[in-house]
């Protein structure tokens, strides 16, 4: 891994066992290219942690996370000589409640299935939000807390069984390869490490423009990214994976000029940054939950004014706030073809 570029002297880079983490300071504009084995063209890479932080009890899920999984997050050990089928799984988000409604807008959820030839047991593995998508995309306004409050952790969920109807009816269930039990066990160790150190869900991908040579400022960190990291890990072990059909994934893009780093939660504790803090909180207020129909219409107009007329989006990434100078077409949901690694 190498780091090429320049910055204004207000930030710092730290190298560790897991790569490079970038820390910015208020007002820094960074022109730096980070090269990573999984994200070679992304400017700012999602930061890895040493361990998963505890969850604040304030964060509550409408639907419990991973209700069928092992309470301790354990993955069963397979016989090294077992033959494990690998399946590509995809279905509309919240298909269990809304059927194919979100699928019509190509808003899809991705996962991986496994089938043991020796035992006949099947398993599903997916990575998703602990507290639903809205909580990972926008913060809460919490009484007594000056900064916006985020419930944005995501995690891997591994459970026995593959619900054929759930995946097939409005999506995809396709066998894409086979691995040995030894490979599966090695992958399981990688999943535990990945799950402990990459914890924050990120909905948005931020690019400079829609063109083929666009700069990707920030990449999403979601279910499809986990699937691709897993595929890449299996391929590095020697697995052969292939799909009979093109593989498409949901990407939600914001289009922006060069991002400006504003700082972390200390923004909301400094009197000198009161105007900025107020503007950030006002921006997120438009996306608060539990709004009436009238409030939602007003909020959409406020969001339109901020993003399109003022060309500003306040973006939260790696526990820091960034100001995105928005550019046309501002936002797009694209069902994008992304081949297997």
C-alpha positions as CSV (number, residue, x, y, z in Angstrom):
1,X,0.0,0.0,0.0
2,X,1.3,3.5,-0.8
3,X,0.1,7.0,-0.1
4,X,0.7,9.6,-2.9
5,X,-0.4,13.2,-2.7
6,X,-0.2,16.4,-0.7
7,X,-2.3,18.1,2.0
8,X,-2.2,21.4,3.8
9,X,-0.4,20.2,6.9
10,X,-3.5,20.1,9.2
11,X,-4.2,16.4,8.9
12,X,-2.2,13.3,9.8
13,X,-1.8,9.8,8.5
14,X,-1.2,6.7,10.7
15,X,0.1,3.4,9.4
16,X,-0.9,0.2,11.2
17,X,-1.3,-3.5,10.8
18,X,-4.5,-3.0,8.8
19,X,-3.4,-0.3,6.5
20,X,-3.7,3.5,6.5
21,X,-6.2,5.6,8.3
22,X,-6.7,9.2,7.5
23,X,-7.5,11.8,10.1
24,X,-8.5,15.3,9.1
25,X,-8.7,18.6,10.9
26,X,-11.3,21.3,10.5
27,X,-10.9,23.2,7.2
28,X,-8.4,20.8,5.6
29,X,-8.8,20.2,1.9
30,X,-7.0,17.0,1.2
31,X,-5.6,16.0,-2.2
32,X,-4.4,12.5,-1.5
33,X,-4.8,9.1,-3.2
34,X,-4.9,6.0,-1.0
35,X,-4.2,2.7,-2.7
36,X,-5.8,-0.4,-1.1
37,X,-6.1,-3.9,-2.3
38,X,-9.9,-3.8,-2.3
39,X,-10.5,-0.1,-3.2
40,X,-7.7,1.0,-5.5
41,X,-9.6,4.1,-6.8
42,X,-11.2,5.5,-3.7
43,X,-9.8,8.7,-2.2
44,X,-11.0,8.4,1.4
45,X,-11.2,4.8,2.7
46,X,-13.5,3.6,5.5
47,X,-11.4,3.5,8.7
48,X,-10.9,0.2,10.5
49,X,-11.1,0.0,14.3
50,X,-9.2,-2.1,16.8
51,X,-12.5,-3.5,18.2
52,X,-16.2,-3.0,17.8
53,X,-17.5,-0.3,20.2
54,X,-20.4,-1.0,22.5
55,X,-23.8,0.0,21.3
56,X,-25.6,2.8,23.1
57,X,-29.0,1.5,24.5
58,X,-30.6,4.6,23.0
59,X,-30.3,2.9,19.6
60,X,-33.2,0.5,19.1
61,X,-34.1,-1.6,16.1
62,X,-37.7,-1.8,14.7
63,X,-36.8,-5.4,13.7
64,X,-34.3,-7.3,15.8
65,X,-30.9,-7.8,14.2
66,X,-30.0,-11.4,13.2
67,X,-32.8,-13.1,15.2
68,X,-31.9,-16.6,13.8
69,X,-28.1,-16.3,14.3
70,X,-25.9,-17.6,17.0
71,X,-26.1,-15.3,20.1
72,X,-22.3,-15.1,20.2
73,X,-21.9,-14.7,16.5
74,X,-20.2,-18.0,16.0
75,X,-19.8,-19.7,12.7
76,X,-19.8,-23.6,12.7
77,X,-16.6,-25.4,11.8
78,X,-16.7,-27.6,8.7
79,X,-14.7,-30.7,8.0
80,X,-11.7,-29.7,6.0
81,X,-12.5,-32.3,3.3
82,X,-16.2,-31.2,3.0
83,X,-17.4,-29.8,-0.3
84,X,-19.2,-26.4,0.2
85,X,-21.4,-24.9,-2.5
86,X,-21.4,-21.1,-2.7
87,X,-24.6,-19.2,-3.7
88,X,-25.1,-15.6,-4.8
89,X,-28.2,-14.3,-3.1
90,X,-30.2,-11.1,-3.8
91,X,-33.7,-9.8,-3.0
92,X,-35.5,-6.5,-2.7
93,X,-34.8,-4.6,0.5
94,X,-37.5,-5.4,3.2
95,X,-38.9,-8.0,0.8
96,X,-40.3,-9.8,3.9
97,X,-42.7,-6.9,4.4
98,X,-43.2,-5.1,1.1
99,X,-42.6,-7.9,-1.4
100,X,-41.2,-6.6,-4.7
101,X,-42.1,-2.9,-4.1
102,X,-38.5,-1.7,-3.6
103,X,-37.3,-4.1,-6.2
104,X,-39.1,-2.1,-8.8
105,X,-36.7,0.7,-8.0
106,X,-33.7,-1.7,-8.0
107,X,-33.1,-1.2,-4.2
108,X,-31.7,-4.7,-3.5
109,X,-30.1,-6.5,-0.6
110,X,-27.2,-9.0,-1.2
111,X,-26.0,-12.0,0.7
112,X,-24.1,-15.3,0.3
113,X,-25.3,-18.8,0.8
114,X,-23.4,-22.0,1.6
115,X,-24.3,-25.6,1.4
116,X,-22.4,-28.6,2.9
117,X,-22.3,-31.7,0.8
118,X,-21.3,-33.8,3.9
119,X,-24.1,-32.8,6.2
120,X,-26.7,-31.4,3.8
121,X,-27.0,-28.3,6.0
122,X,-27.4,-24.9,4.3
123,X,-26.4,-21.5,5.7
124,X,-27.0,-17.8,4.9
125,X,-24.5,-15.0,5.6
126,X,-25.3,-11.3,5.2
127,X,-24.1,-7.9,6.5
128,X,-26.6,-5.2,7.3
129,X,-27.6,-2.4,9.6
130,X,-28.1,-3.1,13.3
131,X,-30.9,-0.5,13.5
132,X,-32.3,-0.3,10.0
133,X,-31.2,1.7,7.0
134,X,-32.6,5.1,8.0
135,X,-30.7,5.2,11.2
136,X,-27.5,4.5,9.3
137,X,-28.1,7.2,6.8
138,X,-29.2,10.1,9.0
139,X,-28.7,10.8,12.7
140,X,-31.1,11.3,15.6
141,X,-31.8,14.5,17.5
142,X,-31.2,13.4,21.1
143,X,-32.2,15.5,24.0
144,X,-29.2,16.6,26.1
145,X,-26.7,15.8,23.4
146,X,-25.2,18.7,21.4
147,X,-24.0,16.7,18.4
148,X,-26.2,14.7,16.0
149,X,-26.5,11.2,17.5
150,X,-25.7,8.3,15.1
151,X,-26.9,4.7,15.4
152,X,-25.0,3.5,12.3
153,X,-23.3,0.2,13.1
154,X,-23.7,-2.7,10.8
155,X,-22.6,-6.3,11.3
156,X,-22.4,-9.8,9.8
157,X,-25.2,-12.2,10.4
158,X,-24.7,-16.0,9.9
159,X,-27.6,-18.4,10.4
160,X,-28.7,-21.9,9.3
161,X,-30.9,-22.4,6.3
162,X,-31.5,-20.7,3.0
163,X,-35.0,-19.4,2.5
164,X,-35.4,-20.4,-1.2
165,X,-38.7,-18.5,-1.7
166,X,-37.4,-15.3,-0.1
167,X,-34.4,-15.1,-2.5
168,X,-35.9,-16.7,-5.6
169,X,-39.4,-15.1,-5.8
170,X,-38.2,-11.5,-6.5
171,X,-34.5,-11.9,-6.7
172,X,-31.6,-14.3,-7.3
173,X,-30.4,-17.6,-5.8
174,X,-27.6,-18.9,-8.0
175,X,-24.8,-21.3,-7.3
176,X,-21.5,-19.6,-8.3
177,X,-18.9,-22.1,-7.1
178,X,-17.6,-24.6,-4.6
179,X,-15.0,-24.4,-1.9
180,X,-13.5,-26.9,0.5
181,X,-14.4,-27.1,4.2
182,X,-10.8,-25.9,4.9
183,X,-11.4,-22.7,2.8
184,X,-14.7,-22.2,4.6
185,X,-13.1,-22.3,8.0
186,X,-10.4,-19.9,6.9
187,X,-13.1,-17.6,5.5
188,X,-15.0,-17.8,8.8
189,X,-11.9,-16.5,10.7
190,X,-11.7,-13.6,8.2
191,X,-15.4,-12.8,8.7
192,X,-14.8,-12.5,12.5
193,X,-11.9,-10.1,12.0
194,X,-13.7,-8.1,9.3
195,X,-16.8,-7.9,11.5
196,X,-14.9,-6.7,14.5
197,X,-12.9,-3.9,12.8
198,X,-15.2,-2.6,10.0
199,X,-18.4,-1.6,11.9
200,X,-20.0,1.5,10.4
201,X,-22.6,1.2,7.7
202,X,-22.4,3.8,4.9
203,X,-25.2,4.2,2.5
204,X,-23.7,6.7,0.0
205,X,-21.1,6.5,-2.6
206,X,-19.7,10.0,-3.4
207,X,-18.3,10.6,-6.9
208,X,-17.1,13.7,-8.8
209,X,-19.5,13.1,-11.7
210,X,-21.4,10.2,-13.5
211,X,-18.7,9.7,-16.2
212,X,-16.4,6.6,-16.6
213,X,-13.3,8.5,-15.4
214,X,-14.9,10.1,-12.3
215,X,-13.1,10.3,-9.0
216,X,-14.7,8.3,-6.2
217,X,-14.3,10.4,-3.1
218,X,-16.1,8.0,-0.7
219,X,-17.4,4.5,-1.2
220,X,-20.3,2.9,0.5
221,X,-19.9,0.3,3.2
222,X,-23.0,-1.9,3.0
223,X,-24.3,-5.4,2.2
224,X,-23.0,-5.6,-1.3
225,X,-19.5,-4.4,-0.3
226,X,-19.4,-7.2,2.3
227,X,-20.4,-9.7,-0.3
228,X,-17.6,-8.5,-2.6
229,X,-15.0,-8.5,0.2
230,X,-16.0,-12.1,0.9
231,X,-15.7,-13.1,-2.8
232,X,-12.3,-11.5,-2.9
233,X,-11.2,-13.3,0.2
234,X,-12.3,-16.7,-1.2
235,X,-10.6,-16.0,-4.6
236,X,-7.4,-15.2,-2.7
237,X,-7.7,-18.6,-1.1
238,X,-7.9,-20.2,-4.6
239,X,-11.6,-20.5,-5.0
240,X,-13.1,-20.3,-8.5
241,X,-16.4,-18.3,-8.7
242,X,-18.4,-17.5,-11.7
243,X,-22.0,-16.4,-12.6
244,X,-24.0,-17.4,-15.6
245,X,-25.7,-13.9,-15.7
246,X,-24.4,-10.3,-15.2
247,X,-24.2,-9.3,-11.5
248,X,-25.9,-6.0,-10.6
249,X,-25.8,-4.2,-7.3
250,X,-27.6,-1.2,-5.9
251,X,-25.5,2.0,-5.7
252,X,-26.8,5.3,-4.3
253,X,-24.6,8.1,-5.6
254,X,-24.0,11.7,-4.5
255,X,-22.1,13.9,-7.0
256,X,-19.8,16.4,-5.5
257,X,-16.7,18.5,-6.1
258,X,-13.7,18.1,-3.8
259,X,-15.0,17.5,-0.2
260,X,-14.0,19.8,2.6
261,X,-13.3,18.2,6.0
262,X,-15.1,20.1,8.8
263,X,-14.1,18.1,11.9
264,X,-15.7,15.7,14.4
265,X,-18.2,16.2,17.2
266,X,-16.1,18.9,18.7
267,X,-17.8,21.2,16.1
268,X,-20.9,21.2,18.3
269,X,-18.9,22.1,21.5
270,X,-17.0,25.2,20.3
271,X,-18.6,28.7,20.4
272,X,-16.5,29.7,17.4
273,X,-18.2,27.1,15.3
274,X,-21.7,27.8,16.4
275,X,-23.0,28.9,13.0
276,X,-21.6,25.8,11.3
277,X,-23.0,23.5,14.0
278,X,-26.4,25.1,13.6
279,X,-26.3,24.7,9.9
280,X,-25.4,21.0,10.1
281,X,-28.1,20.2,12.6
282,X,-30.6,22.2,10.5
283,X,-29.6,20.1,7.5
284,X,-30.1,16.8,9.3
285,X,-33.4,18.0,10.8
286,X,-34.9,17.8,7.4
287,X,-34.3,14.0,7.4
288,X,-35.6,13.3,11.0
289,X,-37.9,10.3,11.5
290,X,-41.6,10.3,12.5
291,X,-42.7,13.2,10.4
292,X,-46.2,14.0,9.4
293,X,-47.1,14.3,5.7
294,X,-47.0,18.1,5.9
295,X,-43.6,18.0,7.7
296,X,-42.3,15.6,5.1
297,X,-43.2,17.9,2.2
298,X,-41.6,20.8,4.0
299,X,-38.5,18.8,4.7
300,X,-38.2,17.7,1.1
301,X,-38.3,21.3,0.0
302,X,-35.7,22.2,2.5
303,X,-33.5,19.4,1.4
304,X,-33.9,20.4,-2.3
305,X,-33.0,24.0,-1.4
306,X,-29.9,22.9,0.4
307,X,-28.6,20.3,-2.1
308,X,-29.6,21.8,-5.4
309,X,-29.9,25.6,-4.9
310,X,-27.2,26.0,-2.2
311,X,-25.3,22.9,-3.6
312,X,-24.4,21.7,-0.1
313,X,-24.6,18.3,1.5
314,X,-23.3,17.5,5.0
315,X,-21.7,14.1,4.9
316,X,-20.7,12.0,7.9
317,X,-17.8,9.5,7.3
318,X,-15.2,8.0,9.6
319,X,-16.8,9.9,12.5
320,X,-16.1,13.2,10.9
321,X,-18.2,15.7,9.1
322,X,-17.6,16.8,5.5
323,X,-19.1,19.5,3.3
324,X,-19.8,18.3,-0.2
325,X,-20.1,20.9,-2.9
326,X,-22.9,19.2,-4.8
327,X,-22.9,19.0,-8.6
328,X,-25.5,18.0,-11.2
329,X,-27.2,15.4,-11.3
330,X,-26.8,15.6,-7.4
331,X,-28.1,12.1,-6.6
332,X,-28.9,8.9,-8.4
333,X,-29.9,5.3,-7.6
334,X,-28.2,3.0,-10.1
335,X,-28.5,-0.7,-10.5
336,X,-25.0,-1.1,-11.6
337,X,-23.2,-4.1,-13.2
338,X,-20.2,-5.0,-11.1
339,X,-18.5,-8.3,-12.2
340,X,-17.3,-10.9,-9.6
341,X,-13.8,-9.9,-8.5
